[in-house]
Amino acid sequence: MRAERRPNEPALSLDDLLRACVRGEDVAWRLFLDRYGDLIYSVPLKMGVRRSDAEEIFQSAVVAIYQRLSTLRDPARIVNWVSEIARRQTLYYLRKRRREVAEPVDGLPESADRSPLAPEILESLEVSQAIREALLDLSPRCRDLLTALYLADEAPSYKALAETYGIAIGTVGPTRAHCLKALRAALAGRGYREEGSDGGGANDGGAFGRPRRSRKSGGKRPPGGESA
């Protein structure tokens, strides 16, 4: 699953998007899932659930979120709110599955921590969500290139990328550097900068490091919030 802004669809603010979803607008709900679908799916995976079960949990979590969206009072906490609903749906699913099977199931945790998600997990989810949203601000070519290089299960070779985009293999590296610079700028606009960066700009275009909230932004949260 990967966030992708469709042609001719508006880039709504978070508040406008949520209001449109509550009104039941199909386009808005599709945009919501484009933006937060990966986040929902990643929560059960971080709780140790196998992918096939995470897909079922995803479906139930989406229904629960849709039913409760009107109760969200602080849109700035959307990532925590969505993550908590996904966590509860994961616990419900695990309890249900354990009642249905007598023997332990490979890949299905025998028990699950009922406590809220640990702060480091929430931080990881927020950072991942910020990256996904920042990718939406990029051109389709940059978005697809960085997704293939850093978020796909297996990164393609430069030769494969050159063939995909119809460019010379020698231009893949510079294109990557340009796209990483654009991604850093988009993240900076959300109050994030790369760990180890002094805020002075992009490096030479190597692998993108782990972003963190910029102290200069006063701990500003991204407006909405790994790939699974």
Secondary structure, 3 states (H helix, E strand, C coil): CCCCCCCCCCCCCHHHHHHHHHCCCHHHHHHHHHHHHHHHHHHHHHCCCCHHHHHHHHHHHHHHHHHHHHHCCCHHHHHHHHHHHHHHHHHHHHHHHHHHCCCCCCCCCCCCCCCCCCHHHHHHHHHHHHHHHHHHCCCHHHHHHHHHHHHCCCCCCHHHHHHHHCCCHHHHHHHHHHHHHHHHHHHHCCCEEECCCCCCCCCCCCCCCCEEECHHHCCCCCCCCCCC
